[in-house]
């Protein structure tokens, strides 16, 4: 899984001043030290379409390869572990 073309890539849809967003981002940062994945943080307030999609559901953890939401509000460890285990 070291192939950069197949690197696991996530997006955290978040907003400034959101303590749940900060917690998810922090948790992912810790997990990233032991697991191979990348993630970007996207501020939904910079895009009206994203605000319409996620408004009060942030943070949302999104799998860019499968193009699906993994979890929202909190990092669901079981879902995240399954994501990491999938090839």
N, C-alpha and C positions, 0 to 999 in steps of 0.2 A: 504494500500500500504506500510505498515511498514515492511512487510515480506522481510527479506534480500534476500531471494531466488528470489523475484520478483522486487528487487530494480532496478530502471531505471539506465542504465549504458551507458555512452557515451565515445567515443574516439575523441580527437582533434588531427588530423594529422597536424603537424606543422613543422617548422624549426627554428633554431636559427637565430636571427637578423631580423625576419619578424615582422614588426609593426602590420600588420593585425592579425597575430597569437597572438601577445601579447594582442591586443584589444579583440579578441574573448575569450581568456582564462580569462582575467580580467572580462569581462561581465558575463561569466559563474560562476565565483567565487562569484560575487555579487548575481546572481540569486539563487545560491546554498544555500545562507543563509535563503531563504524563501521557497524553494522547495526541495523535496526529490529526489535527483539524485546524481549519482557519475560520475566523469569523470577523465580520464587519458589523459595525453599528450604524444604523441609518435612522436619523431623526425624522420621524413621520411628519413633524410640523413644517418641514421644508417642502412638502409635496401634498397638495390638496387631495390627490387620489388616495395616498396612503392614509391621510387623516380620515377620509371616508371609509376606508377598509377597516382600520384598526382603532380609531378614536379612543375609547376607554379600555381597550383590551391589551394595552401594552404592559410589559414587553411581550413580543411575539418572537419565538425562535422558529426560523424558517430554513428549510433544507433547500439549497439552490439547485442541487442535482435532481432530486425527486420532485422539486417544485411543489412542496407541501409544507404546511405548518406542522411543527413538531409539538409545541406546547405554548401556552401563554400564561401570563401572570407570574408563574414560578417555573423554575427549571424542573421538569419531571425527570427524575434520575433514571427510572426504568425505561422511559422512551429514549432518553439520551444514550443509555447503555446499548439499547437495541440499534440505534442509529450508528454507533461506533462499531458494533459487531457486524453490521451488514457490509458486504463487499461491494 
